[in-house]
Amino acid sequence: MKETVNKDLILRERLALQRTTLANQTTVLAFIRTAMYFFVAGLSTRNLLAIENSLIIEVAFYAIAFVILILGLLNFFKHRKMITENRKHIGDYKLDYYE
């Protein structure tokens, strides 16, 4: 006996995955934006600050920008992998495993 699948539930699950994908993309863009802020702060440090250790501060801003960018990209790819792995659970996946 074949079970009937609720098509409204499948649509909700697909829309939820689309929202999750868009949220993941928004998050990576926020990481990139923050990294760019730190990069611009590093670029403008030498011009704005007239102190002798401005090079150290500039390098620190560049390092923070690089770390934020790497963490954002790692987070994006990790969550994208999880989203694609969960895509197989939409709909009548149980019927595929029991046949």
C-alpha positions in Angstrom: 0.0 0.0 0.0 1.4 3.3 -1.1 1.1 6.2 1.3 -0.3 9.5 0.0 2.0 12.5 0.4 0.7 15.8 1.5 1.7 18.2 -1.3 1.2 21.3 1.0 3.8 19.8 3.4 6.3 19.3 0.5 5.8 22.9 -0.6 6.4 24.2 2.9 9.5 22.1 3.2 10.9 23.3 -0.1 10.1 27.0 0.8 11.8 26.5 4.2 14.9 25.2 2.5 14.8 28.2 0.1 14.5 30.6 3.1 17.4 28.8 4.8 19.5 29.1 1.7 18.8 32.8 1.4 19.6 33.3 5.1 22.9 31.5 4.6 23.7 33.8 1.6 22.7 36.9 3.7 25.0 35.8 6.5 28.0 35.3 4.2 27.4 38.8 2.8 27.3 40.2 6.3 30.7 38.6 7.0 32.1 40.0 3.8 30.8 43.4 4.6 32.3 43.3 8.1 35.6 42.1 6.7 35.6 45.0 4.2 35.0 47.5 7.1 38.0 46.3 8.9 40.0 46.3 5.6 39.0 50.0 5.0 39.9 50.8 8.6 43.3 49.3 8.0 43.7 51.4 4.8 42.8 54.6 6.4 44.7 54.1 9.7 48.0 55.5 8.5 46.3 58.7 7.0 44.1 59.4 10.0 46.4 58.5 12.9 49.6 60.4 13.4 51.2 58.0 15.9 54.3 56.0 15.5 52.6 52.6 15.8 50.0 53.1 13.1 51.6 50.3 11.1 50.9 47.8 13.8 47.3 48.9 14.1 47.0 48.8 10.3 48.3 45.2 10.2 46.0 44.2 13.0 43.0 45.5 11.1 44.1 43.6 8.0 44.5 40.4 10.1 41.1 40.8 11.7 39.6 41.4 8.2 41.2 38.2 6.9 40.1 36.1 9.9 36.5 37.4 9.6 36.5 36.6 5.9 37.8 33.1 6.3 35.4 32.3 9.2 32.5 33.6 7.1 33.4 31.5 4.1 33.9 28.4 6.2 30.5 29.0 7.9 28.9 29.5 4.5 30.3 26.2 3.0 29.5 24.2 6.1 25.9 25.3 6.2 25.5 24.9 2.4 26.6 21.3 2.7 24.1 20.7 5.5 21.3 22.3 3.5 22.1 20.1 0.4 22.2 17.0 2.6 18.8 17.8 4.1 17.3 18.4 0.7 16.8 14.6 0.2 14.4 14.5 3.2 11.7 16.5 1.3 8.6 14.6 0.2 8.2 10.9 0.1 11.8 9.9 1.0 10.6 7.1 3.2 9.0 5.4 0.1 12.4 5.4 -1.6 14.1 3.7 1.3 11.5 1.0 1.9 11.0 -0.2 -1.7 
